[in-house]
Amino acid sequence: MPKLCKFTSPKDGQPVYVNPDQVSVVYTFKGEPPDTIIAFRKDFLLGVKESLDEVVSTLENAQAAESNRI
């Protein structure tokens, strides 16, 4: 099982953990303030406080670490 990635909930500042293998897409919703959204398939969306670049970098690093372990 891959290492879970830790992000921050924009609503209450609590940590949220994401399995990078289950992420379908990451994008920015241009609201006020803009939110970074992590989508899992088409049914579940998760907003996080981190920027789009931070989220993508964290997920890519976790995937690379998992690939190196195998």
Phi, psi and omega in degrees: 000135181289160177293135178283144180261134182262128176232180183241133176290130180289338185282310186236002178075007179283152178288144172233143184244137186234133173275113185297337179291339184262357182281130178267315184204153175233132180210169178253126174270121187276056176267198176239110351284161179296142181244144171268129184245133173251124182253137176245109187055218181251355189260344187226126178240140180232121176273139178228158184282331184293158179287164179303315180297319179296317181296311181298316179299314180298315180294318179295319178297321178294320178294319180294319179297321179293320179296322180289333180285332184281000000 
